[in-house]
Amino acid sequence: MPHLSSEPLVWHHPATWIPILTNWLSPQLRVGAEGRLQLIDTEKWYDDDSEWTQLLASELQTEFDDVKEDLIDLLEHQIVRCYHGCRTEDAGTYFREGLHFHRREKLEARVRNLVESDARLQWMLPKLAERMAEFPSTVDEHRCFLVLDDRDMIDNAAHYLIYGSEWICSVLGYGFRAPLVEKGVPTIIEVDLPLSRTSPGLRRQLASLLLREWTRQFVRKPTEVLLQDFTFVLHEVLPAKFIMDHYHPLKMKDPLERGALYRSPRETCLYCDESDV
């Protein structure tokens, strides 16, 4: 089965996928479709409007669902650049061990150690088991999460970067999160994800997204692709060979503080420091 590209598709770098998708789609468009698409008045359409998909469907030689199914098949053999947000002292852990899924017992051990070792939190110890039981974390168990667009994480989901574990943050509660921001560095791990490791349903959603945004890009020619909240859920360890890079954003919006700007006091981790030696 051919690939769309041997290189990873990077959502917010449209040069990595728009031309490729254009070449693939063009033979499937009706004669003169490119010109007609450019003349459509889309001024009142939202960026994520379903009208974009309908517009593309109207200019295809075959049924839209057939074209999408072909794209889904191609995506199974494609690599996509994704991002994992965390707060860590040493990003090298990911380059050595890969990306692991959530394990409740490890999270409980971490929060227990944190509470026991910090005088500000020790008052929680007598009822810590009860506090943890209030947050079952069944959604996260044996799963790990990657996002398609790191810009959206920085703007709308930076609590993973600022505080680390969302579950631990919930257990501690509002007003007792200070210890979480005193260790580690906000970190985004860059991952080249083989889509064969994702579910058919996720590849179906991604195909729909690519086709919709391709149409908007072709018609409007905006300067950037749409900021996108799209999450990949994995149920297995992702080996270290798929970890490509990392970086430490310095400014981000804290959703737990009504979008207040958070400025990281650090811009390197132990792995950065070792790499500079």
N, C-alpha and C positions, 0 to 999 in steps of 0.2 A: 504494500500500500504506500503510495507516495506521501511525502510530507508537504505541508504548506511551505515550510522553511526548515532548514537544518539548524538555524539559529533560533534562540528563544524569542517568542513574541513578548514584547514589553508594552503593556497597555498604554502608559502615558508617554511613550515614544512612538508616535504613529508611523514613523518611517520604517519601523520593524514589522508592521503588519498591514497598513493601509494599501501600499502598492501591491503586496502579495495577494491580498484579497481582491483587489481590483483586477489583477491579471486572471485570477480564478473565476471571478464573476462575469467578466466582460463577454465571454462567448455564450453565456447563458441569458444575456439580456436581449430584448427585442431590438430590431434594427432602429437606430435613431434614439434609443433610450437615454444615452448620455446627454444629448441635447435637450430632450424634454425634461429630464430631471432638473437641469439647471434653470428651467423657466418656471418651476413650481413656486408659488407664493407660500412660504412657510413662516412668515414673520410672526404669526400668532401661535405657532406650535411650541410646546415645551421641549427642552432638550431631550427629555426621556419619554416623549410622547409616542404612543403606539402608532401614530400616523406615519412615522418614518418606516416602520415595517410594512405597513399597508402600501405605502408609496413604492417601495422596492418590489413588493409582490405584484403590483400592477404592471411592472415593466419586465417581468421574467417570462421566458418562453415556456417554462413549465411551472408546475405548482410550487409555491413557496416552501411547503413542507417537504417536498422532494429535494429541493436545493439545500434546505437546512439539514436533512438527514445525511446528505453527502458530506456536508461540512462537519457534522458530528463524527462521521467515520474518519475524516482526515485529522480531526483534533485528537483522536485517541493516540495518534502517533506523533503528536506535537509536544514541544516543550514550551512552557509559559513561565515568565519571571514572576515570582510571587514574593510576599514579604510576611515575616513573623515579627510581632512586636513583643518586647520584653524589657525587663530591667535587670541587668546582670553586671557583676564585677569583671567577668571574663568571657568575652564572646568566643574565645578559643574553644570553650566547651562544645559549642555547636560544630566547629570545624573538626573536632576530634571525635565526637560521639553522635553527631547528627541531631535530628529533631525528634524528641520523644513525645508521646502522648501524655495526657493528664493521668496521674495516679493519685487517688484520694489519700492513700496511706502516706505518701510522700508529702503531700500538702499539709496533712494533719501534723506530721512530724516537724515540718518547717514552722508552722504557726505556734506549735507548742514550745519549740526552742526559742522562738522570738519572744513570746510572752514570759517565759522563765528567765530570760537573760536581760530583759529590759525593765528597770524599776518602775517606769511609767505604766507598764502593762500588767504587772504582777498581780494586781487586784483582780484580774480576770481569771486567775488560775482555778479557784474553787468551782467556777461554773463554766470553764472553758469547753468541756465536753458538750454541755447543753448548748452553748453558743454555736459550736461547730455543727451540731445536729440540726440546727435551724436552717442550715444551708446545705442541702443534700448534694449539690453539684452533679446531679445525674446527667445533665446535658453535656458536661465536659468530659465525663469519665471515659477513658480509653479513646480520646479524640485529641487531635491537635489541629490548629487553625492557621490558615494562611490567607492573606488578602491579595487581591489583584492590583490594588492601587494604594501605594503607601501614602499618597497625598491625603486620601480620605482618612486613613488611620491617624495621621498627625492632626487633622482638622476636627475629626469627630469621634475618635476612639483612642485617644492618647493615654487613657488611664492605664492601659497595659504597659506603656512606656514609663509613665510617671511612678506608678505604684507596684508594678509587677503583677502578681496573681490577682485576678478579679475576685476569686473566692476568698483569699486571705484578707483582702481589703474589706469584703463584706462581713467577715467574722469579726474583725476589729471594730468596725462601725465608724460612723462619722465622728470626728474629733480625736481619734486615736490612730490616725494613719501616719503621723509624723515619722515613726521609725522606718517606715517603708521607703521614704525618700532620702534617707541618710546613708544608704548603702547602694552600691551599684550605679549604673549609668543607663539612661534611656537608650535603648538599642533597637535598631531594625535589622533583622537578618534577611539577606537577599538569597532567594532560593530559586534554582531552575527546576521547576516541577514537571516531570513527565505526566501528561494528562492521562496516561494509561493507569496511573495510580489513583485516579479519581473515579467517582461513580458516573454511570451513563447520564443520570439526571443532571449532574453538575455540568457535564460536557454539553448537554442540551441547552441549559441556561446560558452557558458561555457562547454557544453558537448564535443564539438569539440576540445576545448583547452585541456581538461582533457585527452581525448583519445590520442591526438597527443603527449602531454608531457609524458604520461604514457609510450608510445612506446619508446620515446627517453631515458627516464630513464631506462627502462628495457634493452635496447640494449647497451647504452653507460655507464650507471651507473655513471653519473657525481656527483660531490660533492654537487651541489645545483640545485634547479629547475630554469628554465629560468626566468630571469627578465621580468615581464609581465605588459604591459599597457592594463588593462582591467577595464572598468568602468561600474558600475551599476547605472542606472537612476531610481529614485523613484519619484512618483507623489503624495505622501501622507506623512503626518507626521509619523516618526518612533518613537513609544513610548519609554520612558526612560528605560523600562525593557530590551530593546535590546542593551543598551549601557553597555559595559563590563568593559572597562578600558580606560586609556589614557596615553600618554607619551609625553615628550618634547625633540625632537632631538636637539642636540647641533651643528651639522655640516650638511650643505646641500648645494647643488648647485643652484645658482640663475639663472634661465633661462632668466630673464630680463636683466641680466648683463653678458651674454655670458658664463654662467656656472661658474662664479666666486664663490669661496667658501664663504659662509656666516656662521659666527659663532654667535650663539645666546648668548647674554650677560646674559640670565636668563635660569634657568633649572627647575623652579617651578612656579606654578600659585597659585591663592588664594585657590583653591580647595586642592592642594597639601599641602599648609601650614596649612589649617584647619584639614586635615587628620592626620597631624603629631602631632597635639596638644593632 
